[in-house]
Amino acid sequence: MSQRIDLHTHSHYSDGALSPDELAAGAAARDVALLALTDHDTVAGCDAARSACAARAIHFVPGVELSSEWRGREIHVIGLAVDPAQGGLRLHCDQMQERRRRRIERIAAKLDTAGLPGTDLTRSALAATSPTRSHIAHALCAAGIAANPEAAFEHWLARGRPGHVAAEWESMAHVVGRIVAAGGIPVLAHPHRYKVSNGQLRELTGEFKRAGGVGIEVSLAGMGPGDRDRVASLARRFELAGSFGSDYHHPGIPWRPLGRFDKLPDGVTPVTLHLGTAFCPTYAAVTGQS
């Protein structure tokens, strides 16, 4: 079996289920040779992940997934090969965590108003390093209020629902600049998931490129062939490197196993070529996809 790469994963430092050590163990079991940890708005798990990967001879890429805003929409930008100790990035993440906590507290109040135990339902979120609405969605499931996380969002947390609170993120251009200042490679995350028209997606991608964007996720677990072709076309049009990963959160999600993705389409340069030999010692190690 060829060695695999995964440049989009999450640990319990944000909304993932596993510790960095457990994540590295799972990656080793899947023959992942190159692993990035990209938790939401925090680099708190990077040191632990680096050590865990080193113990298993996995090349580690410190990363982060930063939330941003573009024309009133939430857009996520991956930062690969960032310096987790860089002051500007750490300050940005600290500010985002404070905004996340304020949002969770407001959601708790709105759920209380709707007749639900908002304080109890948001306790796990507020205890997390990076509080997310996913924590609340899982709490709604555990309490028997929602059948699954998707239903929790649909009935309680999404726009227009009783527990919805709009996020307060920095602009996409600002976030890209933060990643670049921390020595990282900005990658537009899961572009196929944004509820925009094809024309708007082109405009989004163009603005991302002009802001300093380098890559775009072209091969992601769960992405259909049509989505992949559409994003590959954007990568070629705007000369963005193609990134790949699982967006791994939980071992119980079978369609998102670590290191599972398709090879990049023709004409799309792998983002690993931008990482340098410090993270990718050999070109063979970054092309053995399966």
C-alpha positions in Angstrom: 0.0 0.0 0.0 1.3 3.5 -0.8 2.0 5.9 1.9 -0.7 8.5 2.4 -0.9 12.2 3.2 -3.5 14.1 5.2 -3.4 17.9 5.3 -6.7 18.6 7.1 -7.4 17.0 10.5 -8.8 18.0 13.9 -8.1 17.0 17.4 -9.9 17.5 20.7 -8.2 20.9 20.9 -11.1 22.0 18.7 -14.0 19.8 17.6 -12.2 16.5 17.0 -12.7 13.5 19.1 -9.1 12.3 19.5 -6.1 13.7 21.3 -3.0 14.5 19.1 -1.4 11.3 20.2 -4.5 9.2 19.3 -4.7 11.0 16.0 -1.1 10.2 15.2 -1.7 6.6 16.2 -4.6 6.4 13.8 -2.6 8.0 11.1 0.2 5.4 11.6 -2.3 2.6 11.3 -3.5 4.0 8.0 0.1 4.4 6.7 -0.1 8.2 6.6 3.4 9.5 6.0 2.6 13.2 6.2 0.1 14.7 8.6 -1.1 18.2 9.3 -3.1 19.2 12.4 -5.5 22.0 11.5 -7.7 22.7 14.5 -10.2 25.6 14.4 -8.7 28.9 15.3 -6.0 27.3 17.6 -2.5 25.9 17.4 -2.6 24.6 20.9 -2.3 21.0 19.9 0.6 21.4 17.4 3.5 20.7 19.9 1.8 17.5 21.2 1.0 16.4 17.6 4.6 17.0 16.5 6.0 14.8 19.3 3.4 12.1 18.6 4.2 12.1 14.9 7.9 12.0 15.5 7.5 8.9 17.8 5.8 7.2 14.8 8.1 8.4 12.0 5.4 10.5 10.5 6.3 13.8 9.0 4.3 16.5 10.7 3.0 19.8 9.3 1.9 22.4 11.9 -1.4 23.9 10.8 -4.5 25.8 11.7 -8.0 26.3 10.2 -8.9 30.0 10.6 -12.5 31.2 10.4 -13.1 34.3 8.3 -15.8 36.3 6.6 -16.4 37.1 2.9 -19.5 39.0 1.8 -21.4 38.0 4.9 -20.4 34.3 4.6 -18.2 32.2 6.9 -15.2 31.0 4.9 -12.4 28.8 6.3 -8.8 29.1 5.4 -6.2 26.4 6.2 -2.7 27.6 7.2 -0.1 24.9 6.5 3.4 25.0 7.9 2.7 27.9 10.2 5.0 28.8 13.1 2.7 28.0 16.1 4.8 30.3 18.3 4.5 33.3 16.0 3.1 36.2 18.1 0.7 37.6 15.6 -0.9 34.2 15.0 -1.1 33.4 18.7 -2.8 36.7 19.4 -5.2 36.2 16.5 -6.2 32.8 17.8 -6.6 34.1 21.4 -8.9 36.8 20.0 -10.9 34.3 18.0 -11.3 32.0 21.1 -12.7 34.9 23.0 -15.2 35.7 20.2 -16.1 32.0 20.1 -16.8 31.9 23.9 -19.0 35.0 23.6 -20.9 33.4 20.8 -21.5 30.2 22.8 -22.7 32.2 25.8 -25.2 34.0 23.6 -26.4 30.7 22.1 -26.9 29.3 25.6 -29.1 32.3 26.5 -31.1 31.9 23.3 -31.6 28.1 23.9 -32.7 29.0 27.5 -35.3 31.3 26.0 -36.5 28.5 23.7 -37.1 26.3 26.7 -33.9 24.2 26.5 -31.2 23.8 29.2 -28.8 26.2 27.5 -26.2 26.2 30.2 -26.0 22.4 30.4 -26.0 22.1 26.6 -23.1 24.5 26.2 -20.9 23.3 29.1 -18.7 21.0 26.9 -18.2 23.7 24.4 -17.1 26.3 26.9 -14.7 23.7 28.4 -13.0 23.2 25.1 -9.8 25.0 23.9 -11.7 26.1 20.8 -15.4 26.2 21.4 -17.5 25.3 18.4 -21.2 24.9 17.6 -20.4 21.2 16.9 -19.9 20.7 20.6 -23.5 22.0 21.2 -24.8 19.9 18.3 -23.4 16.7 20.0 -24.7 17.8 23.3 -28.2 18.2 21.8 -27.9 14.6 20.5 -26.7 13.3 23.9 -29.7 14.9 25.5 -32.0 13.3 23.1 -33.2 16.6 21.7 -31.7 16.0 18.2 -31.3 12.7 16.3 -27.9 13.6 14.9 -25.6 16.7 14.6 -27.1 17.6 11.2 -30.6 17.7 12.7 -29.3 19.7 15.7 -28.1 22.4 13.3 -31.2 22.3 11.1 -33.6 22.6 14.0 -31.7 24.6 16.6 -28.4 26.3 15.5 -28.7 27.2 11.8 -29.6 30.7 10.6 -33.2 31.5 11.5 -33.4 28.8 14.2 -33.9 29.5 17.9 -30.3 29.1 18.9 -28.7 30.9 16.0 -26.1 33.6 16.7 -24.1 35.1 13.9 -20.4 34.7 14.1 -18.0 37.7 14.2 -14.9 36.8 12.1 -12.2 38.9 10.5 -12.2 39.3 6.8 -10.8 36.6 4.6 -8.0 38.9 3.4 -7.0 39.7 6.9 -6.9 36.0 7.9 -4.8 35.1 4.8 -2.4 37.8 5.9 -2.1 36.4 9.4 -1.1 33.0 7.9 1.5 34.5 5.6 3.0 36.5 8.4 3.3 33.3 10.4 5.3 31.7 7.6 2.4 29.6 6.5 0.7 28.5 3.2 -2.9 29.7 2.9 -5.3 27.1 1.5 -9.0 27.7 0.8 -10.8 25.0 2.7 -13.6 22.9 1.3 -14.8 25.3 -1.4 -17.5 23.0 -2.6 -19.4 23.3 0.7 -20.1 27.0 0.5 -23.6 27.8 -0.6 -22.7 30.2 -3.4 -23.3 30.2 -7.1 -20.5 29.2 -9.5 -19.9 32.9 -10.3 -19.6 33.8 -6.6 -17.3 30.9 -6.1 -15.0 32.2 -8.9 -15.1 35.6 -7.3 -14.3 34.2 -3.9 -11.4 32.2 -5.3 -10.1 35.2 -7.2 -10.1 37.4 -4.1 -8.5 34.6 -2.1 -5.7 34.5 -4.7 -5.2 38.2 -4.8 -5.0 38.3 -1.0 -2.1 35.9 -1.0 -3.7 32.5 -1.2 -1.5 29.7 -2.4 -3.7 26.6 -2.5 -7.2 25.2 -2.6 -8.6 21.9 -1.4 -9.2 19.9 -4.5 -9.3 16.4 -3.1 -11.2 16.0 0.1 -12.9 13.0 1.6 -16.6 13.1 0.7 -16.1 15.3 -2.3 -18.0 14.0 -5.4 -16.4 13.9 -8.9 -18.4 16.9 -10.1 -17.3 19.0 -7.1 -13.7 17.9 -7.6 -13.8 18.8 -11.3 -15.3 22.2 -10.5 -12.7 23.0 -7.9 -9.8 21.7 -10.1 -11.0 24.1 -12.8 -10.7 26.9 -10.3 -7.2 25.8 -9.2 -6.0 25.8 -12.8 -7.7 29.1 -13.6 -6.2 31.0 -10.6 -3.0 29.0 -10.5 -3.6 27.6 -7.0 -1.9 24.5 -5.8 -4.2 21.5 -5.0 -4.4 20.3 -1.4 -5.9 17.1 -0.1 -7.1 15.7 3.2 -9.9 14.1 5.1 -11.2 16.9 7.4 -11.0 14.2 10.0 -12.9 14.7 13.2 -14.1 11.3 14.5 -13.2 7.6 13.9 -16.9 6.9 13.7 -17.3 8.7 10.4 -16.5 6.0 7.8 -16.5 8.3 4.8 -13.7 10.4 6.3 -10.9 8.0 7.3 -7.4 9.5 7.7 -5.5 9.7 4.5 -8.3 8.8 2.1 -8.6 10.9 -1.0 -8.2 10.7 -4.7 -5.2 11.8 -6.7 -5.1 15.3 -7.9 -6.6 16.0 -11.4 -4.2 16.6 -14.3 -2.8 20.1 -14.4 -3.1 20.7 -10.7 0.2 21.1 -8.8 0.3 19.5 -5.3 0.5 22.0 -2.5 3.2 19.7 -0.9 5.7 21.2 -3.4 5.3 24.5 -1.4 6.1 22.9 1.9 9.8 22.4 1.2 12.1 19.6 2.3 11.7 20.4 6.0 8.2 18.8 5.8 8.4 16.7 2.6 11.9 15.2 2.4 11.3 13.3 -0.8 8.9 14.0 -3.7 8.0 10.3 -3.7 6.6 10.7 -0.2 4.1 13.3 -1.4 2.9 11.6 -4.6 2.2 8.1 -3.3 -1.5 8.8 -2.9 -4.1 6.0 -2.8 
